[in-house]
Amino acid sequence: MSRADALTRYQELPLPDTTEEHWRFTDLTGFDPDSFSHDGGLSPPGTVPGTGQSHELLYSLVGWDEKFAAHNAALWEHGLLVVVPKGVELDKPLYVRVTNSVDDGSLFWRLLVVAGEGSDFTLVQESTSARPDLRSYTNAAEEFFLEQGSKFEYVSVQNLSRETWHFASHHARVGRDAELDWVAGGFGSKRGKTRIQNDLAGEGATSRVTGAYFTDGDQHLDYDTFQEHIAPNTTSDFAFKGALRDRSTAVWRGMIRVEPNAQKTNAYQENRNLMLSPTTHAIPIPGLEILANDVRCTHGATVSRVDRDELFYAMARGLSRGEAERLIVRGFFQNILDRIEFETVRDALAAALEARIPKG
């Protein structure tokens, strides 16, 4: 595959619109990805970054069969390759910060992680903008490969400016007896879509995704998750919670698919939304597609408003409305925060959530 091939594919594919099921609630009217500047050029035809095994794995999970994935494959220049060899355990997390700093510019980011057999490590990634009013377009593609018995904890926090269109495709392949623990925080951006797919490809594989988001103003977040059970005796657990204020909206679409040979699957997904204003809108869409007959698959989704009695009770004891809402939000997210093993990550996520509530 060459960059030129990917660019051709990007140009051939139409911009998604609301007639497509997965884009039904995310309207891209007024968005033109080609209107944002890109300083880099195409690599010579036939060349892609990476060598050896990493060269072979690149693009194998996130290729160029979708509009934004193709755009990334064609134009990305900034990326990170993380390979942790067999049996290596890192006692401190790796940290990377991706910052977009160009007005009316685009940033294409690529991440490839290979967890060697029996390895154990954590990677924390934060996506930010140089200024809160920066207008930009960001496009990320991330591929994770967990070999037998490995354990990988990934923390991704999206805190881009409110004038950023953000699109991301994350795809993991979890091998035999490997464990993926994923924490996804969504606080910034204007509009876009984040795709998360985990393939439980080896017997005994486990994946857990914990998502927390907070929207306000006119923000619109869209999460599209897919739990693909391929091998038997695999487990997946996806739990997303979001709080919404003002006129913001959030969409969460989850799908559990169990292939015919994936007997003894145990899969769960949930999405809970707390509406802090009467003008917010949340759309949870859980789904199951089960092709095996010896499985346990469950899902749940709720949209609820702040309990007025709880709010009154807290304010009657001297708390301001902001303080009372922070207390309620903290309680709402507590079981999500409890799923995070890393104390520093847990505390940082809790602080980010509470910081979004006005102090008045």
Secondary structure, 3 states (H helix, E strand, C coil): CCHHHHHHHHHHCCCCCCCCHHHCCCCCCCCCHHHCECCCCCCCCCCCCCCHHHHHHCCCCCCCCCHHHHHHHHHCCEEEEEEECCCCECCCCEEEEEEECCCCEEEEEEEEEEECCCCEEEEEEEEEECCCCCEEEEEEEEEEEECCCCEEEEEEEEECCCEEEEEEEEEEEECCCCEEEEEEEECCCCEEEEEEEEEECCCCCEEEEEEEEEECCCCEEEEEEEEEECCCCCEEEEEEEEEECCCCEEEEEEEEEECCCCCCCEEEEEEEEEECCCCCEEEEEEEEEECCCCCEEEEEEEEEECCHHHHHHHHHCCCCHHHHHHHHHHHHHHHHHCCCCCHHHHHHHHHHHHHCCCCC
